[in-house]
Amino acid sequence: MSDRYERLRRAWGRENEKLGLQNIPDEFLHEMRRYSEELNKTPTDPGTLTGSITKKERGFVSQMLRELTETRLRKIVTKELRGEPIDAQAMTPEEQRLHANLRQLLLGYRQGADIPEPEAPPTVQLPRPAPALRPSTAVPREAPEGDLVVVRFLKPLPAIMGVDMKAYGPFDPEDVASIPRQNAVNLIRRGIAKLVDIEP
């Protein structure tokens, strides 16, 4: 088996073993599709050892490539439906475009179907580190959808794609950053960040 076969097998194995989306080079899937096409064009004489090996390699490569792309797609769709952050750096350019389109479709559907947002948890005041900052666990509901809000991170978070299609992060605990309101709501609900109100 070739070097490309081994690289595909390792990527397929990692993607199936790990919960999160695994990093692959931007051109990896294109390269593996070309590899599969080359195998499909290679003659496989059943009476020869080489032909038999090529036929088996063709079948394995086709199956692994299909499962790899479908597993990655399932992870992206599932995380977006759950409102969980996705590591933008782990996605290929094609997957990033797919993710952006999927996000817009889901946003349009939820707004068009008038699906109410789950209630935000009650506001909890914490001791202020400085007079200008007031952390809380809820995002003001009157804030327009496209606004950026300031949050403080409680847990590490890889880079994410915001609803405005910009990359944010990665973040470490105690980092403070401005991110889109919708992303902030999801992170606050999951206990990853807290809202920081900036007082005038």
C-alpha atoms as an extended CHARMM CRD file, in Angstrom:
* protein
*
       200  EXT
         1         1  MET       CA              0.0000000000        0.0000000000        0.0000000000  PROA      1               0.0000000000
         2         2  SER       CA              1.1680000000        3.5280000000       -0.7800000000  PROA      2               0.0000000000
         3         3  ASP       CA              2.0580000000        6.4300000000        1.5080000000  PROA      3               0.0000000000
         4         4  ARG       CA             -1.2330000000        8.1020000000        0.5690000000  PROA      4               0.0000000000
         5         5  TYR       CA             -3.1280000000        5.0160000000        1.7170000000  PROA      5               0.0000000000
         6         6  GLU       CA             -1.4280000000        5.1360000000        5.1240000000  PROA      6               0.0000000000
         7         7  ARG       CA             -2.1190000000        8.8560000000        5.5360000000  PROA      7               0.0000000000
         8         8  LEU       CA             -5.7860000000        8.3360000000        4.6690000000  PROA      8               0.0000000000
         9         9  ARG       CA             -6.0190000000        5.3810000000        7.0710000000  PROA      9               0.0000000000
        10        10  ARG       CA             -4.5340000000        7.4350000000        9.9170000000  PROA      10              0.0000000000
        11        11  ALA       CA             -6.8630000000       10.3990000000        9.2640000000  PROA      11              0.0000000000
        12        12  TRP       CA             -9.8840000000        8.0700000000        9.0300000000  PROA      12              0.0000000000
        13        13  GLY       CA             -8.8770000000        6.3690000000       12.3020000000  PROA      13              0.0000000000
        14        14  ARG       CA             -8.3910000000        9.6410000000       14.2040000000  PROA      14              0.0000000000
        15        15  GLU       CA            -11.7150000000       11.0550000000       12.9970000000  PROA      15              0.0000000000
        16        16  ASN       CA            -13.6030000000        7.9590000000       14.1290000000  PROA      16              0.0000000000
        17        17  GLU       CA            -11.8240000000        7.6890000000       17.4990000000  PROA      17              0.0000000000
        18        18  LYS       CA            -12.1000000000       11.3380000000       18.6130000000  PROA      18              0.0000000000
        19        19  LEU       CA            -15.2550000000       13.3260000000       19.3960000000  PROA      19              0.0000000000
        20        20  GLY       CA            -14.0400000000       16.6770000000       18.0780000000  PROA      20              0.0000000000
        21        21  LEU       CA            -13.2930000000       17.6270000000       14.4800000000  PROA      21              0.0000000000
        22        22  GLN       CA             -9.6910000000       16.6150000000       13.7240000000  PROA      22              0.0000000000
        23        23  ASN       CA             -7.1710000000       18.8480000000       11.9610000000  PROA      23              0.0000000000
        24        24  ILE       CA             -6.3830000000       17.8640000000        8.3760000000  PROA      24              0.0000000000
        25        25  PRO       CA             -4.4640000000       19.8720000000        5.7320000000  PROA      25              0.0000000000
        26        26  ASP       CA             -6.6200000000       22.1230000000        3.5400000000  PROA      26              0.0000000000
        27        27  GLU       CA             -5.9310000000       20.0840000000        0.3870000000  PROA      27              0.0000000000
        28        28  PHE       CA             -6.0740000000       16.6480000000        2.0450000000  PROA      28              0.0000000000
        29        29  LEU       CA             -9.5640000000       15.6440000000        0.8710000000  PROA      29              0.0000000000
        30        30  HSD       CA             -8.8540000000       16.8690000000       -2.6870000000  PROA      30              0.0000000000
        31        31  GLU       CA             -5.6270000000       14.8540000000       -2.7450000000  PROA      31              0.0000000000
        32        32  MET       CA             -7.3960000000       11.7170000000       -1.5100000000  PROA      32              0.0000000000
        33        33  ARG       CA            -10.1730000000       12.1070000000       -4.1030000000  PROA      33              0.0000000000
        34        34  ARG       CA             -7.5490000000       12.2970000000       -6.8560000000  PROA      34              0.0000000000
        35        35  TYR       CA             -5.8830000000        9.2130000000       -5.3570000000  PROA      35              0.0000000000
        36        36  SER       CA             -9.2190000000        7.3520000000       -5.4370000000  PROA      36              0.0000000000
        37        37  GLU       CA             -9.8260000000        8.4150000000       -9.0540000000  PROA      37              0.0000000000
        38        38  GLU       CA             -6.3530000000        7.1620000000      -10.0530000000  PROA      38              0.0000000000
        39        39  LEU       CA             -7.0890000000        3.7850000000       -8.4650000000  PROA      39              0.0000000000
        40        40  ASN       CA            -10.4160000000        3.5810000000      -10.3030000000  PROA      40              0.0000000000
        41        41  LYS       CA             -8.5950000000        4.0980000000      -13.6140000000  PROA      41              0.0000000000
        42        42  THR       CA             -5.9110000000        1.5060000000      -12.8280000000  PROA      42              0.0000000000
        43        43  PRO       CA             -6.5680000000       -1.8520000000      -14.5460000000  PROA      43              0.0000000000
        44        44  THR       CA             -7.0910000000       -4.7460000000      -12.1220000000  PROA      44              0.0000000000
        45        45  ASP       CA             -6.3140000000       -8.0780000000      -13.7490000000  PROA      45              0.0000000000
        46        46  PRO       CA             -7.8380000000      -10.6760000000      -11.3780000000  PROA      46              0.0000000000
        47        47  GLY       CA             -5.2350000000      -13.2310000000      -12.4560000000  PROA      47              0.0000000000
        48        48  THR       CA             -2.2920000000      -11.2280000000      -11.0740000000  PROA      48              0.0000000000
        49        49  LEU       CA             -1.1770000000      -10.3810000000       -7.5510000000  PROA      49              0.0000000000
        50        50  THR       CA             -0.8160000000       -6.6820000000       -8.4450000000  PROA      50              0.0000000000
        51        51  GLY       CA             -4.3330000000       -6.5730000000       -9.8580000000  PROA      51              0.0000000000
        52        52  SER       CA             -5.7620000000       -8.2290000000       -6.7550000000  PROA      52              0.0000000000
        53        53  ILE       CA             -3.9360000000       -5.8000000000       -4.4210000000  PROA      53              0.0000000000
        54        54  THR       CA             -5.0610000000       -2.7760000000       -6.4580000000  PROA      54              0.0000000000
        55        55  LYS       CA             -8.6780000000       -3.9620000000       -6.3490000000  PROA      55              0.0000000000
        56        56  LYS       CA             -8.5780000000       -4.3150000000       -2.5520000000  PROA      56              0.0000000000
        57        57  GLU       CA             -6.8220000000       -0.9440000000       -2.1660000000  PROA      57              0.0000000000
        58        58  ARG       CA             -9.4710000000        0.6920000000       -4.3860000000  PROA      58              0.0000000000
        59        59  GLY       CA            -12.2940000000       -0.6780000000       -2.2160000000  PROA      59              0.0000000000
        60        60  PHE       CA            -10.6770000000        0.2980000000        1.0870000000  PROA      60              0.0000000000
        61        61  VAL       CA             -9.7550000000        3.8110000000       -0.1130000000  PROA      61              0.0000000000
        62        62  SER       CA            -13.2780000000        4.4680000000       -1.4160000000  PROA      62              0.0000000000
        63        63  GLN       CA            -14.8480000000        3.3240000000        1.8640000000  PROA      63              0.0000000000
        64        64  MET       CA            -12.4440000000        5.2390000000        4.1400000000  PROA      64              0.0000000000
        65        65  LEU       CA            -12.7600000000        8.4500000000        2.1150000000  PROA      65              0.0000000000
        66        66  ARG       CA            -16.5630000000        8.2570000000        2.1730000000  PROA      66              0.0000000000
        67        67  GLU       CA            -16.6640000000        7.5460000000        5.9160000000  PROA      67              0.0000000000
        68        68  LEU       CA            -14.1070000000       10.2800000000        6.6700000000  PROA      68              0.0000000000
        69        69  THR       CA            -16.0740000000       12.9940000000        4.8280000000  PROA      69              0.0000000000
        70        70  GLU       CA            -19.4350000000       11.8330000000        6.2250000000  PROA      70              0.0000000000
        71        71  THR       CA            -18.1090000000       11.6860000000        9.8030000000  PROA      71              0.0000000000
        72        72  ARG       CA            -16.6970000000       15.2060000000        9.5290000000  PROA      72              0.0000000000
        73        73  LEU       CA            -19.9710000000       16.4770000000        8.0320000000  PROA      73              0.0000000000
        74        74  ARG       CA            -21.9800000000       14.8460000000       10.8240000000  PROA      74              0.0000000000
        75        75  LYS       CA            -19.7600000000       16.4780000000       13.4730000000  PROA      75              0.0000000000
        76        76  ILE       CA            -20.1400000000       19.9350000000       11.8920000000  PROA      76              0.0000000000
        77        77  VAL       CA            -23.9320000000       19.6670000000       11.5440000000  PROA      77              0.0000000000
        78        78  THR       CA            -24.4170000000       18.2170000000       15.0400000000  PROA      78              0.0000000000
        79        79  LYS       CA            -22.3050000000       20.9010000000       16.7170000000  PROA      79              0.0000000000
        80        80  GLU       CA            -24.1030000000       23.6840000000       14.8390000000  PROA      80              0.0000000000
        81        81  LEU       CA            -27.5360000000       22.3020000000       15.7410000000  PROA      81              0.0000000000
        82        82  ARG       CA            -26.4890000000       22.1660000000       19.4070000000  PROA      82              0.0000000000
        83        83  GLY       CA            -24.9780000000       25.6480000000       19.3090000000  PROA      83              0.0000000000
        84        84  GLU       CA            -21.5600000000       24.2810000000       20.2610000000  PROA      84              0.0000000000
        85        85  PRO       CA            -18.3830000000       26.0190000000       19.0610000000  PROA      85              0.0000000000
        86        86  ILE       CA            -16.4380000000       24.4600000000       16.1990000000  PROA      86              0.0000000000
        87        87  ASP       CA            -12.6810000000       24.8590000000       15.8090000000  PROA      87              0.0000000000
        88        88  ALA       CA            -12.5040000000       26.9120000000       12.5970000000  PROA      88              0.0000000000
        89        89  GLN       CA             -8.8580000000       25.9490000000       12.0960000000  PROA      89              0.0000000000
        90        90  ALA       CA             -9.7910000000       22.2490000000       11.9310000000  PROA      90              0.0000000000
        91        91  MET       CA            -12.1280000000       22.7920000000        8.9680000000  PROA      91              0.0000000000
        92        92  THR       CA            -11.0600000000       22.7750000000        5.3310000000  PROA      92              0.0000000000
        93        93  PRO       CA            -12.0380000000       25.8450000000        3.2270000000  PROA      93              0.0000000000
        94        94  GLU       CA            -14.9410000000       23.8540000000        1.7230000000  PROA      94              0.0000000000
        95        95  GLU       CA            -16.1370000000       22.8500000000        5.1990000000  PROA      95              0.0000000000
        96        96  GLN       CA            -15.9120000000       26.4640000000        6.3860000000  PROA      96              0.0000000000
        97        97  ARG       CA            -18.1450000000       27.5630000000        3.4870000000  PROA      97              0.0000000000
        98        98  LEU       CA            -20.5650000000       24.7280000000        4.2270000000  PROA      98              0.0000000000
        99        99  HSD       CA            -20.6290000000       25.6870000000        7.9040000000  PROA      99              0.0000000000
       100       100  ALA       CA            -21.2880000000       29.3630000000        7.1030000000  PROA      100             0.0000000000
       101       101  ASN       CA            -24.1650000000       28.4510000000        4.7330000000  PROA      101             0.0000000000
       102       102  LEU       CA            -25.6000000000       25.9760000000        7.2390000000  PROA      102             0.0000000000
       103       103  ARG       CA            -25.5010000000       28.6030000000        9.9930000000  PROA      103             0.0000000000
       104       104  GLN       CA            -27.3600000000       31.1040000000        7.8020000000  PROA      104             0.0000000000
       105       105  LEU       CA            -29.9880000000       28.5180000000        6.8220000000  PROA      105             0.0000000000
       106       106  LEU       CA            -30.6090000000       27.4950000000       10.4270000000  PROA      106             0.0000000000
       107       107  LEU       CA            -30.7440000000       31.1130000000       11.5760000000  PROA      107             0.0000000000
       108       108  GLY       CA            -33.2700000000       31.9470000000        8.8440000000  PROA      108             0.0000000000
       109       109  TYR       CA            -35.3460000000       28.8880000000        9.6800000000  PROA      109             0.0000000000
       110       110  ARG       CA            -35.3990000000       29.6260000000       13.4100000000  PROA      110             0.0000000000
       111       111  GLN       CA            -36.3560000000       33.2540000000       12.8500000000  PROA      111             0.0000000000
       112       112  GLY       CA            -38.9710000000       32.4010000000       10.1930000000  PROA      112             0.0000000000
       113       113  ALA       CA            -40.5220000000       29.6800000000       12.3350000000  PROA      113             0.0000000000
       114       114  ASP       CA            -40.5600000000       32.1060000000       15.2900000000  PROA      114             0.0000000000
       115       115  ILE       CA            -38.8690000000       29.5330000000       17.5340000000  PROA      115             0.0000000000
       116       116  PRO       CA            -38.4300000000       31.1170000000       20.9820000000  PROA      116             0.0000000000
       117       117  GLU       CA            -34.9790000000       31.1620000000       22.4980000000  PROA      117             0.0000000000
       118       118  PRO       CA            -34.5720000000       29.2030000000       25.7400000000  PROA      118             0.0000000000
       119       119  GLU       CA            -34.7530000000       31.4020000000       28.8050000000  PROA      119             0.0000000000
       120       120  ALA       CA            -31.3880000000       32.7580000000       29.9160000000  PROA      120             0.0000000000
       121       121  PRO       CA            -30.2760000000       31.7550000000       33.4320000000  PROA      121             0.0000000000
       122       122  PRO       CA            -30.8570000000       34.3550000000       36.1680000000  PROA      122             0.0000000000
       123       123  THR       CA            -28.3060000000       37.0960000000       36.5690000000  PROA      123             0.0000000000
       124       124  VAL       CA            -25.7070000000       36.4400000000       39.2490000000  PROA      124             0.0000000000
       125       125  GLN       CA            -23.5100000000       39.2420000000       40.4990000000  PROA      125             0.0000000000
       126       126  LEU       CA            -19.8960000000       38.4470000000       41.3750000000  PROA      126             0.0000000000
       127       127  PRO       CA            -17.3720000000       40.6100000000       43.2480000000  PROA      127             0.0000000000
       128       128  ARG       CA            -16.0030000000       43.1560000000       40.8260000000  PROA      128             0.0000000000
       129       129  PRO       CA            -12.2780000000       43.0190000000       40.0310000000  PROA      129             0.0000000000
       130       130  ALA       CA            -12.4660000000       46.7080000000       39.0560000000  PROA      130             0.0000000000
       131       131  PRO       CA            -15.2050000000       49.3490000000       39.2880000000  PROA      131             0.0000000000
       132       132  ALA       CA            -15.7700000000       49.3510000000       35.5130000000  PROA      132             0.0000000000
       133       133  LEU       CA            -16.5640000000       45.6150000000       35.1790000000  PROA      133             0.0000000000
       134       134  ARG       CA            -19.6950000000       43.7460000000       36.3220000000  PROA      134             0.0000000000
       135       135  PRO       CA            -19.7380000000       40.0200000000       35.3860000000  PROA      135             0.0000000000
       136       136  SER       CA            -23.0930000000       38.2390000000       35.0750000000  PROA      136             0.0000000000
       137       137  THR       CA            -24.4010000000       35.0390000000       33.5290000000  PROA      137             0.0000000000
       138       138  ALA       CA            -27.0720000000       36.5310000000       31.2360000000  PROA      138             0.0000000000
       139       139  VAL       CA            -26.8730000000       38.5380000000       28.0290000000  PROA      139             0.0000000000
       140       140  PRO       CA            -29.2600000000       41.5330000000       27.9110000000  PROA      140             0.0000000000
       141       141  ARG       CA            -32.2330000000       40.3630000000       25.8070000000  PROA      141             0.0000000000
       142       142  GLU       CA            -32.8020000000       43.8340000000       24.3730000000  PROA      142             0.0000000000
       143       143  ALA       CA            -29.3870000000       43.8270000000       22.6520000000  PROA      143             0.0000000000
       144       144  PRO       CA            -29.7360000000       43.6460000000       18.8280000000  PROA      144             0.0000000000
       145       145  GLU       CA            -28.8280000000       40.2810000000       17.2760000000  PROA      145             0.0000000000
       146       146  GLY       CA            -25.7810000000       41.6010000000       15.3920000000  PROA      146             0.0000000000
       147       147  ASP       CA            -24.1900000000       43.4200000000       18.3690000000  PROA      147             0.0000000000
       148       148  LEU       CA            -20.8870000000       42.4190000000       19.8940000000  PROA      148             0.0000000000
       149       149  VAL       CA            -20.8260000000       41.8380000000       23.6330000000  PROA      149             0.0000000000
       150       150  VAL       CA            -17.8910000000       41.5980000000       26.0200000000  PROA      150             0.0000000000
       151       151  VAL       CA            -17.3980000000       38.2840000000       27.8030000000  PROA      151             0.0000000000
       152       152  ARG       CA            -14.8520000000       36.8180000000       30.2110000000  PROA      152             0.0000000000
       153       153  PHE       CA            -13.8330000000       33.2240000000       29.5450000000  PROA      153             0.0000000000
       154       154  LEU       CA            -13.9820000000       30.7310000000       32.3940000000  PROA      154             0.0000000000
       155       155  LYS       CA            -12.6210000000       27.7640000000       30.4200000000  PROA      155             0.0000000000
       156       156  PRO       CA            -10.2170000000       27.3610000000       27.4870000000  PROA      156             0.0000000000
       157       157  LEU       CA            -11.8890000000       27.5210000000       24.0610000000  PROA      157             0.0000000000
       158       158  PRO       CA            -10.4240000000       26.8350000000       20.6020000000  PROA      158             0.0000000000
       159       159  ALA       CA            -10.9580000000       29.3080000000       17.7800000000  PROA      159             0.0000000000
       160       160  ILE       CA            -14.6060000000       29.5010000000       16.7120000000  PROA      160             0.0000000000
       161       161  MET       CA            -16.4690000000       30.8850000000       13.7110000000  PROA      161             0.0000000000
       162       162  GLY       CA            -18.7920000000       33.7120000000       14.7960000000  PROA      162             0.0000000000
       163       163  VAL       CA            -22.2880000000       34.2450000000       13.3910000000  PROA      163             0.0000000000
       164       164  ASP       CA            -20.7560000000       37.1990000000       11.5130000000  PROA      164             0.0000000000
       165       165  MET       CA            -18.4840000000       34.6800000000        9.7010000000  PROA      165             0.0000000000
       166       166  LYS       CA            -15.3460000000       35.9840000000       11.4360000000  PROA      166             0.0000000000
       167       167  ALA       CA            -12.9380000000       33.8200000000       13.4140000000  PROA      167             0.0000000000
       168       168  TYR       CA            -12.6350000000       34.4620000000       17.1660000000  PROA      168             0.0000000000
       169       169  GLY       CA            -10.0820000000       33.0030000000       19.5610000000  PROA      169             0.0000000000
       170       170  PRO       CA             -8.5660000000       30.8050000000       20.7300000000  PROA      170             0.0000000000
       171       171  PHE       CA             -9.2080000000       31.8700000000       24.3310000000  PROA      171             0.0000000000
       172       172  ASP       CA             -7.7030000000       30.9760000000       27.7050000000  PROA      172             0.0000000000
       173       173  PRO       CA             -9.4260000000       31.2340000000       31.1110000000  PROA      173             0.0000000000
       174       174  GLU       CA             -9.7400000000       34.8850000000       32.2690000000  PROA      174             0.0000000000
       175       175  ASP       CA             -9.3850000000       36.2230000000       28.6910000000  PROA      175             0.0000000000
       176       176  VAL       CA            -11.8200000000       39.0690000000       27.9410000000  PROA      176             0.0000000000
       177       177  ALA       CA            -13.0610000000       39.5670000000       24.3750000000  PROA      177             0.0000000000
       178       178  SER       CA            -15.8600000000       41.0230000000       22.2500000000  PROA      178             0.0000000000
       179       179  ILE       CA            -17.8300000000       38.3490000000       20.3720000000  PROA      179             0.0000000000
       180       180  PRO       CA            -21.2250000000       38.2790000000       18.5970000000  PROA      180             0.0000000000
       181       181  ARG       CA            -24.2220000000       38.1900000000       20.9470000000  PROA      181             0.0000000000
       182       182  GLN       CA            -25.5510000000       34.8490000000       19.6550000000  PROA      182             0.0000000000
       183       183  ASN       CA            -22.1940000000       33.1460000000       20.2210000000  PROA      183             0.0000000000
       184       184  ALA       CA            -21.9860000000       34.7230000000       23.6800000000  PROA      184             0.0000000000
       185       185  VAL       CA            -25.4320000000       33.3710000000       24.6150000000  PROA      185             0.0000000000
       186       186  ASN       CA            -24.3910000000       29.8080000000       23.6880000000  PROA      186             0.0000000000
       187       187  LEU       CA            -21.0890000000       30.0310000000       25.5740000000  PROA      187             0.0000000000
       188       188  ILE       CA            -22.7260000000       31.5360000000       28.6840000000  PROA      188             0.0000000000
       189       189  ARG       CA            -25.3730000000       28.8090000000       28.7720000000  PROA      189             0.0000000000
       190       190  ARG       CA            -22.6460000000       26.1670000000       28.6280000000  PROA      190             0.0000000000
       191       191  GLY       CA            -20.6790000000       27.7660000000       31.4750000000  PROA      191             0.0000000000
       192       192  ILE       CA            -17.6990000000       28.6240000000       29.2560000000  PROA      192             0.0000000000
       193       193  ALA       CA            -17.9810000000       32.4110000000       29.5500000000  PROA      193             0.0000000000
       194       194  LYS       CA            -19.6670000000       35.1750000000       31.5690000000  PROA      194             0.0000000000
       195       195  LEU       CA            -21.0100000000       38.4830000000       30.3380000000  PROA      195             0.0000000000
       196       196  VAL       CA            -19.0360000000       41.5950000000       31.2980000000  PROA      196             0.0000000000
       197       197  ASP       CA            -21.1430000000       44.7600000000       31.4670000000  PROA      197             0.0000000000
       198       198  ILE       CA            -19.1370000000       47.8820000000       30.7040000000  PROA      198             0.0000000000
       199       199  GLU       CA            -20.3840000000       50.7190000000       32.8720000000  PROA      199             0.0000000000
       200       200  PRO       CA            -20.1880000000       54.2780000000       31.5110000000  PROA      200             0.0000000000
